[in-house]
Every structure is written in structure tokens, then in C-alpha cells.
Amino acid sequence: MSSPTANRVKDTAKSAASKVENAATEVVNNPKQAKNDFLHQPIVRAALPFVNGGLSGMIATACIQPIDMIKVRLQLAGEGVRTGPRPSPLTVTKDIIAQGKVLDLYTGLSAGLLRQAVYTTARLGFFDTFQNILTARAEKRGTNITFAERAAAGLGAGGLAAMIGNPADLALIRMQSDGLKPKDKRANYRSVFDALKRITATEGIGALWAGAYPTVIRAMALNFGQLSFFAESKAQLRKRAPSLSESTRTFGASAIAGFFASFFSLPFDFIKTRLQKQSKGPDGKYPYSGLLDCARKVIRDEGWLRFYRGFGTYYVRIAPHAMVTLIVADYLKLITA
């Protein structure tokens, strides 16, 4: 005779098998309803903003990576010198191609994709989560969410995501700047994981968070400009131009967001690039001790306007990336609603 415990195990197994069979039948007979049931599970609803954010960021990075490569090289050109030849995006592009091949413009793509998988997943996920909480709170008060609340959501999401994504961001900068060194001093990283492993081995795990302070500030500035202005612009367009289609509002709002994201974040991006690229000199010291020291030395040696060198390239990199990211994220929200 079977024991009571064995019978309970059998009953549990039968029940589980029955549930799986019913679920499979529902998927076959009514796939749309099955999809909706899955997407509306609490854990899936909580995860979707993060998944959609990561996917949209990775798609945008795959499109914009060559422009990002040129932007980094422009920021590192003429370091420590106030005068001298001023490279243009065209000359930088020619130099990169002349030294290797066209695919060199995609140097660091693996790091860029990893960064988006971590950073954009976090920042868009946190922003949507914060905004949903603030919207629900405003509805309870019988009011609308304010721009200040959207700004706070953007700043918070950007700062948290930047801390999480800093190692991948640092690896990206190291990979993109490696070609500026003499051939005998290049690291020749094979991939982002190779870069992370070697940086940790030679400089310590703390080195992966080099430049984290300006990275966080830059991310907060960028997300304030991008996410806050996107959400606000879209809300205003919906209110003041109701005849516009949803896709037109999304496109217009993303273009506005791209400009403000570029304007607010470029000085911090410039300092972040310098800090993450630096390596110890013959005296065993780094050129810059931190954000303020870097800013002071750039102003002293290169002038205030150096912070905005390459603004055109930066805008061409940030604005399309922001637009592609926000448009794809909006589309993903639509099909997973």
C-alpha cells in the first residue's frame, strides 16, 4: 500500500501536470489571451520597464556606435594643450580608417552593448517605476504629475543606473582610447570581458569605478534633460496639439529631449572621459586626482570652451541615440501593454 506522503506527492505531480497541460492548450487555442495573461502577471509588469529599456538602449547603441567612437577621440585630442591644430569629426574619422579599417569605428561595441544592457536597463526601468509611483500618487490627490516630480525621477534614475553601469562604461572608454597610444603600449583588448578582467588584475577592482563621481553627475544631467523633458514634452504636445498622432508626438518629444540631454551633460561627459582614460605617469601618479582637479586643469590649460569641444558630434551622437531609445521603448510599451 502506498503511504499518505507518497499519495500526496502523486496528487501534487498530477495537479502540476494538469496545470501545464491546460496552459499549453490555452497557448495553442488562444495565444493572444495567453500572452496577455503572462504580460499582466505582477512580476512581469514590474520587470517590463527594465527589459524594454535595455532592449531599446542596445538597439540605439548598435546604430550610433561609430559616432560615439569619434566623439571620444575628439575629447581626448589635444589633452593639456590650449592651442594647436583642432581636429574635426571628419579628420578623426579619416585617421581611424587610415590606421585600420572601417570596422574600427565599431571598436568597443561589446562594451557599449553591455553598458546599455546594464545602464539603460536600470535608468529607464527606474524612471518608469518612479514615474508610475508619482503618477498614482498624483491621481489620488486629484492632480497631475508635475515637471519637478518628473525631474526628480530622472535625476534619481540616472544616478542609480550610473553607479551600476560604471565598470562597463570605463571598459568602453579604455577600448576606444587604446588606439591613441603608441603600438607598443596598447592593451589590444579582445572584448569587454577581457578589458574588465585585465583592468581588475592590474589596477584592482576599485579601478572599475574610476570616474564614478562625474559619471553619476553626467548621468543625472543627461537623464534630467532626456527623460524629464521627453515625458513633459509629450504631455504638453498631447495637451496642446491633440490632433497630432502618437508617433508624431513621440518623435517630436524625443528630438526636444535629445537637445537638452546634450546641453546639460556634455561638460560632465568630457570630464568623465578624461578621468576614465587616464593612466599613471612615470612618477606613478594620475594626471587628475578627481572631478574638480580635472575641471580646474582643463580651464587653466585649455580654456572654458574645451568642455564643449565636439558639441556638434556629441549632439549627433546623443540626440539620435535618445530618439531611437525613446521611440523603441515607447513601441515596446505599446506592444506589451
Buried (B, 14 or more C-beta within 10 A) or exposed (E): EEEEEEEEEEEEEEEEEEEEEEEEEEBEEEEEEBEEBEEEEEEEEEEBBBBBBBBBBBBBBBEBBBBBBBBBBBBBBBBEEEEEEEBBBEBBBEBBEEEEEEEBBBBBBBBBBBBBBBBBBBBBBBBBBBBBEBBEEBEEEEEEBEEEBBBBBBBBBBBBBBBBBBBBBBBBBBBBBBBBEEEEEEBEBEBBEBBBBBBBEEEEEEBBBBBBBBBBBBBBBBBBBBBBBBBBBBBBBEEEEEEBEEEEBBBBBBBBBBBBBBBBBBBBBBBBBBBBBBEEEEEEEBBBEBBEBBBEBBEEEBEEEBBBBBBBBBBBBBBBBBBBBBBBBBBBBEEBE
